[in-house]
């Protein structure tokens, strides 16, 4: 059984989770979206993560999805800015991800002992190693405990 975060916990969201939240309205992301709206979680991010999201929103496979949901990239970035707290980039963590693109999320989560939400198998395969560094990595949350 997956553990659930407590109110006030820090969380790091990878780019695909952000897309699930603000583009695809994925039902599995609904509890996270509500927790962010309620201010129950402290979503930390870096400028590099925001820049990556901005790049991804221009990808040819994403642009039609934005149009389908009647969204502009700027709508997603406004939602990001409303809910995420930008912090300094973290130093390299003592654990490495097989997917170099995911390392910045791992580094930040380890530095802040934050939850790491990702559906990326390269990240999820590191759950035990990350837990040893105070990071719980999983694909979704079901609720936030008070």
C-alpha positions in Angstrom: 0.0 0.0 0.0 1.3 3.4 -0.9 1.8 5.9 1.9 0.1 9.3 1.6 1.6 12.7 2.3 0.7 14.8 5.3 -0.6 18.3 5.1 2.4 20.7 4.7 4.7 18.1 3.1 7.0 19.2 0.3 6.4 17.6 -3.1 8.4 17.6 -6.3 6.4 16.9 -9.5 7.9 15.7 -12.7 6.8 17.3 -16.0 4.4 14.5 -16.9 2.6 14.8 -13.6 2.3 18.6 -14.3 0.8 17.8 -17.7 -1.6 15.3 -16.1 -2.7 18.1 -13.7 -3.1 21.0 -15.9 -3.5 19.7 -19.5 -5.0 16.2 -19.4 -7.1 16.5 -16.3 -6.1 12.9 -15.5 -8.5 11.6 -12.8 -5.6 10.0 -11.0 -4.2 13.5 -10.5 -7.4 14.9 -9.0 -6.4 14.4 -5.3 -3.1 16.1 -6.0 -4.8 19.0 -7.8 -7.2 19.5 -4.9 -4.4 19.4 -2.4 -2.5 22.1 -4.3 -5.6 24.2 -4.6 -6.1 23.9 -0.8 -2.5 24.7 -0.1 -2.1 21.4 1.7 1.2 20.5 -0.1 4.3 22.6 -0.6 5.1 22.0 -4.3 8.7 23.0 -4.8 10.3 23.4 -8.2 13.2 25.1 -9.9 13.4 27.6 -12.8 15.0 24.8 -14.9 11.9 22.6 -14.3 9.6 25.4 -15.3 11.7 26.0 -18.4 11.4 22.3 -19.3 7.7 22.5 -18.9 7.6 25.5 -21.2 9.7 23.6 -23.8 7.4 20.5 -23.6 4.3 22.6 -24.1 5.6 23.5 -27.5 6.2 19.8 -28.6 4.3 18.8 -31.7 2.5 16.0 -29.8 1.4 18.4 -27.0 0.2 21.4 -29.0 -2.9 19.5 -30.4 -3.7 18.3 -26.9 -3.7 21.9 -25.6 -6.0 22.9 -28.5 -8.3 19.9 -27.7 -8.7 21.1 -24.1 -9.0 24.7 -25.3 -5.8 25.7 -23.5 -2.8 27.8 -24.3 0.7 27.0 -23.1 0.4 30.2 -21.1 -2.6 28.8 -19.2 -0.5 25.9 -18.0 2.4 28.1 -17.0 0.0 30.4 -15.1 -1.3 27.4 -13.2 2.3 26.3 -12.5 3.2 29.7 -11.2 0.2 29.8 -9.0 0.9 26.5 -7.2 4.7 25.9 -7.4 7.3 27.6 -5.2 10.5 28.2 -7.1 13.6 27.3 -5.1 17.3 27.1 -5.9 18.5 24.1 -7.9 19.9 21.3 -5.8 23.3 19.8 -5.8 23.7 16.3 -7.3 22.1 13.7 -5.1 24.1 10.7 -4.0 21.8 8.5 -6.1 21.7 8.6 -9.9 18.8 8.0 -12.3 19.3 5.9 -15.4 17.4 8.7 -17.3 19.5 11.8 -17.0 16.5 14.0 -17.8 15.0 13.0 -14.4 18.0 13.7 -12.3 17.1 17.3 -11.5 13.8 16.1 -10.0 15.6 13.5 -7.9 18.3 16.0 -6.8 15.6 18.5 -5.6 13.5 15.8 -3.8 16.6 14.4 -2.0 17.9 17.9 -1.0 14.5 18.8 0.5 13.4 15.3 1.6 10.3 15.8 -0.4 7.8 13.5 -2.0 8.6 12.8 -5.7 5.6 12.2 -8.0 6.5 10.6 -11.3 5.2 7.9 -13.6 8.6 7.5 -15.1 9.8 3.9 -14.6 13.4 5.1 -14.3 12.3 7.1 -11.2 9.9 4.5 -9.8 12.5 1.8 -10.0 14.6 3.8 -7.5 11.9 3.8 -4.8 13.9 1.9 -2.2 17.1 3.8 -2.9 15.3 7.1 -2.7 13.5 6.1 0.5 17.0 5.7 2.1 17.5 9.4 1.4 14.1 10.5 2.9 12.2 10.6 -0.5 9.0 8.8 -1.2 8.6 8.3 -4.9 5.3 7.2 -6.4 3.0 7.9 -9.4 0.1 9.4 -7.6 -1.5 10.2 -4.3 -5.0 9.3 -3.1 -5.3 12.0 -0.4 -3.4 14.2 2.0 -3.7 13.4 5.7 -4.5 16.4 7.9 
